[in-house]
Amino acid sequence: MALRPSADDLPAYLAPLPDRLETVTLRLAWVVIAINLAGTAFGFWYYRFQLQNTPLVMWPVVPDSPLATLLMAASLASWRLGRDRDWIHALAFVGNLKYGLWVVVVQLTINDVLATGDPYLWFLFVSHLGMGLQAFVIYRYAEFTVPAVGIATAWFGFNDVVDYFLPIVGDYHHTYFGPNFVIADHGTRAHDVTAAAAVGLTILATFLALAIRIHRLEAETVGGDE
């Protein structure tokens, strides 16, 4: 249950949060877990209509954000209980970074939150920005092993495929979006922007997880030589 020291000398793009904020967040891990579980419950409520219109076998690829916050809660809990699971940590990192920032992109480019001032859209914007940022505390206790990152990449890559490009059962499975929260015409710019954001964020999150791993190994090598 011990934390890695915050002075990992990771570059700012890999550890953008202040050390103190990271430490406080992890000290309040059970509070953060409760917040993520509340977000998970709200998320499943939000997706209730889309799930009704989705074949049961494809339900796991529909409620993206609530599954990501559930993974965050599982990641923190497994660490706090001393039962670390590398694959859960990797899934939580990629999922929260990806879907947290994806919703931010959607609110800015599709729902135009800055112009509308809609309180609900602002709630989605702020809550999902926090969701994306919380992913950056996971490196303090996670290894981000290559097999674990591979599992996360495979899952979220598959999710992108069935969401936007090649549905296996039924229709495309991406989140309903747009001013009226309805599924968009797949020939529209809105669809292209959200698809590009999803794929790009999967690649970004995978790169960041592996970059953290590489920096750690390099630091250990240098430390061993000394």
N, C-alpha and C positions, 0 to 999 in steps of 0.2 A: 504494500500500500504506500510505499515511499515514493515521493515525487522526485523526478529528475531535477537537478539544480536548474534554476531559470537561466543561469549564465552559460547557455549552450553555445553562445557566439553564433547563433543562427542569424542569417541576414533578415532584415526587416520584412521582406516579402514572404518569409516562411514563418515568422513569429511576430505579427504586426501589433499584437496587444501589449500594453505595458505589463512588465513583470508583476507589479502589485495587483493588477486586475486579474491576471491569470491565477495568482496564488489565492486571492480572496474567493474567486469563483470556485476553485477546487476545495477550499476549506468549507465552503457552503454547498458542497456537492449534493447533499440530500435535498436541500432547498431547490437547487437547479434541477434535480431529478423530478421533484414534484411539479415544477413549472413545466417541464417537458412533457410529463404525463398529462397535465391539464391541456397543454397544446395538442397532444395526441387525441384526447377525447373530443376537443373542439373540431379537430381536423376530420375525424371520422364522421362527425355530425355534418360538417360542411360537404363531404363527399357522398352523403347518403343517397341523393337522387342519381348521381352518376353511377354509383354501385348498383342501383336498381336496374339500370339499363345496360349493365355489363355482365357477360357470362361469368358464372361463379369461378371458373378455372382461371380467369384473368384478373380477379380481384387484387392479388398481390402487387400488380403493376399500376394500379389506379391511384390509391391514396398516398401520393409520393411524400408530401411534407409530414403528415402524421406518422408514417413509417420511419422517416428520418429522425423525428424527435423521439420516437420510441427507441430507436437504435442508440441515440445519445443517452437516454436514461439507462439503457442496458449497459452501455460502455462505462458510464460513471459508476454504476452499481457494481459491475464486475470488478472494477479497479478497487473500489472502497471495500469490497468483501474479500479482496485478495484472491480473486478467481479470474485473473486477466485472460481475456480471449482476444488474440491479435486480430482475428477476422472481424469480430464485432467492432473493435476500435477503428479498423480501416473502413468498414461500412458506414460507421457513424461519421467519420471525418469526411468522406467523399459525399455521403448523402446530405449532411447538413450544409456543407459548403455549397454543393451544387444546387439544391432546391431552395435554400435560403436566398442565395444570390439570383437564382432564376426568377423568383417571384419579384424581387427588386427590379429586375430588368423588365418584367411584364408590366409592373405598375408604372414604370417610367415611360415605356415606349408604346404600350398597347392601351392601358387604362388611363394614361395621362394624369397621374395622381397629383402632380404639381399644379396643373391647371384646374382640375375639378375641385380639389380641396375636400373631397368626399371623406368623412371620418372613418368609414369602414375600410376604404382603400388605404388610408394612412395607417390604420391598425395593421393591415396585412403587410404594408411596406416596412413599418418599424419592427414588427414581431419577426418577420422573416430576415430582416437585416441582422437582428440579434441572433437568430438561428444560424446564419452563415458565419458570424463572428465567433460563436461559441465553439465551432469546430477547431479553432486555433488554440484551445487549451488542451486538446487531446494529446498533443505531442509530448506534454509533460509526463505522461505515464505510459504511452504506447510505443511499441517498437516499429510499427509500420514495416513488417517483414514483407519480402517480395511476394510470397504466396498469399498473404492476407490482402495486400493491395491488388493482386491479381483477381481475387474473388470479388472485391469491390468493383473493379473495373469491368469484369464480366457481367456482373449483375446490372450495374447502371448503364452499361453499354447496351445490353439486351433491352433494358427499359426504354432507352432512346429509340431503338429500332421499332418496337411494337407501338410506341407512343406516336411516332411521326412518319415512319417509312413503310413498314411491312407488318400490319396487324396479323396475328396468327388465328385468333378466334374473334369474330365480331369485327367492330369498327376500330379505328385508332383509339388509343387509350390515354392520350394526354389529358391534362387537366382542362376543364372548361375555362375559357378565358374570354375577355372582351367586355365591353361596357355592361352587357346583360348576363355575363357569365354563362354564355352558351358556347357550344363547340363551333369553332370557326371553319369556314370553307377552306379546304386544303389547298386551294389555288391562290389564297390571299397572302399579302405581305405579312400580316399578323402571324400566320402559320409559319412562314419562312423564318421570321425573326425569332419566334419562340423555339423552333426546332434548332436553329443555329446556336441560340443561347444554351440550350440543353446539352447539345453535343460539345460545344466549346467548354462548358463548365465541367463536364465529365473529364475531358482531356486535361483541363487546368488542375482539377482536384487530384487526379492521378499523378500528374507531374509534381505537384507540391508534396504529396506524400512520399514519393520516391526521392525527391530532392532532400527532404528531411532525413530520410534513411541514409542517403549518401553522405551528407554533411556529418551525421553522427559517426559513421564508420571512419571517415577521414579524421575526425577529431580523436577517435579512439586509437587510430593508427599512429597519429602524431604523439599522443600521450604515451603510448607504449614505447615509442622510440626514445622518448626522454627518460 
